[in-house]
Amino acid sequence: MEVILLERIEKLGQMGDVVSVKPGFARNYLLPEKKALRATKENRASFESQKTQLEAANLERRSEAEAVGKKLDTKTFVIVRQASDNNQLYGSVTVRNISQVITEAGFTIDSKQVQMGNPIKTIGMHPIRVQLHPEVSVTVTVNVARSDEEAKMQAEAATSAKSDNISQETDPMQNDSIPGENNETQDN
């Protein structure tokens, strides 16, 4: 089935592109979400007449998303959960939990905008991608811990690990070992 895209769709095309997609994808997602129109003669003509209005509205939404993205990018959000001694959560942290925490911090996002492959099931710092607009995405860090104190310790450990990595990158001779050589002694 051929459709005309009304906005940029990742891995599919830009606004105004006529693309061929499977009928179920068009019928169940693109058409109900108003992300595309069927590629008929009438729809092509109406799209061409509305193209400048659609581009202007898209540009406005994109600029708003970029403004929110600048404030939201690289922020860290703390989620306190119960966990076992081996750092496995009793339950998991899902997209809905992350969107609630971000919304409580004063940003308006929907759970559909939070993109992660699998739910978080361990304690630690986890980078999460937030898609604010089809052309704007930011990465936030979710700090999952047993308590606020543990969250602070994890955040400090992460920042010190970052600074250690930066110092090793700037001074390659800091490490006494020669790359490519095995400096371990072997017992025969």
N, C-alpha and C positions, 0 to 999 in steps of 0.2 A: 504494500500500500504506500502510495506517495503522499507526503505531507509537506506543508510549508511551515518552517520553524518560526515561532513568534518571539523566541529568545534563544540565547546560546545554550545548547545542551552539550555537556561534556561528553566527549568521544562520539558525537553525532554530527554537529555542525553549528554554524553561526546563524544569527537571526536573518531570515529571508531565504535561507537555503532550502531548496526542494530536495528532500532525501527520501529514500525508500526504506521503510521499516516493516517489521512484521506486523500483521494486522492486530494482534492482541496487544502489542506494546502501544500502538496508536490508540486503539479503542479503550484500553483500560488505564492508560497513564497520560499520554500526550494530549489527547482531545479533552478529557474531563478536567485536567489541570490547566487548560487554556494555554498550553505551551506550543500548540501547533494547530493548523487548519488542514482539512483535506485539500489536496492539490487539484481542485476543479477549476474550470475557466472563470467562474464567478468569484471564487475565493482568491484566485491569483489577481484578478482585477481589483477587488476590494483591498487586498493586501498592498498593492502598488499605490493605491490612493491614500492609504493610512500609514504608509511606511515611515514618513517623516515624523508623524505623531508618535508612533511606536518607538522609534529610535530616540526621540526626545524623552519619553517616559522612561525608557531603559537607561538612558544616560543619567537622568535624575536619581533613579533608584540605585544606580551604580555609585554615584558620588556620595549618597547617603551611606551606603554599605562601606565605602572606603573610609569615611569619617569614623564610623563605628569600629571598623577594623583596626584603625590606628590606635584607638583607645584599648581595644580588646587584645591585640596581638601580644604575645609572650606573657600574658597574665597567668598567674597561678591561682587555682581554686582548690580549697581544702575540703575533702569529704571524709568524715569520721565514720568508721565502720568497725564492727567487731571482727576479730580475726584470731586464728589459731597461732600456736607458738612458731610454726613454720611459715608464717606470713600468708597463709591462705585465708581468704575472706569467707565468712559464713554467709553465703549469698554472693551477689555480684553488684557491680556498679554499672548501670545501664545508661543508654542515651537519655532517657527521661530524667534520671538522677542528675546527670551533668547539665542538662538544659535548665533544670530547676535551680541548681547552684548558681549558674551564670545569670539567670533571671533575677534571683535574689540579690545579686551583686549590682543590679541596676541596668543590665543590658537586656534588650528585648529580643529573644531568639526563640525559635520553635525547635522542638525535638527533631524535626526532619532535617534541620540544618547541621546537627551534630553528626559527624561521620566517623564511625569506628568499626573495624571489622568484627571484633568479638567483644563481649562484655569484659570488664576488668574484674579479675578474680584474685589478684594479689595486691599486697601493700607496696607502695612505692610511688615514684613520679612517672606519670604516663602522659606523653604528648597526644593531643586530640585535635583533629582538624574540624574547623567550623566553617561551613560554606554560607557566607552571608548573602551572596549574590552569585549567579552563574559564572561571573568573571572575577569574584573577590572571595578568597578564602584565607583564613588565618589559623595559626596553631596556638592553642592554649595548653597549659600544663595542669593536669589534675593530680593533686597530691592526696593519695588515699592512705590514711593512717588510723591507728587505734585511738589516738587522742590528739588534742591540739599541740601538746608538748612534743609528741613524736613527729607531728607534721612539721614543726619548726626545726627539729633536728634533721629531718630528711631534706628540708629546703636548704639548710646550712651545708649539709654534706654535698648536695648537688651543686651549689655555687662554688664550694671549695674544689670539687672535682673538675668543674669547668675551668677555674683559674689554674689548676695544676696542668690541665691539658693545654691551655694557652701558653703557659710558661715552657712546657716541653716542646711545643711547636716553634717557639721563638728561639730557643737555645738547643739545637740538636746535639751539641757536644756535651750536654749535661749528663747524658748516660755514658758510662765508661765502656760499655760493651760495643764491639764493632758489629755493624749489621751483617748478617749472613754467617757469622761464626757462632758456634755453639760454645758458650762459656761455662757450661756446667761440667763438673768432673764426673766421670763415670767410674764406678767400681767394677773391676773385672773379677 
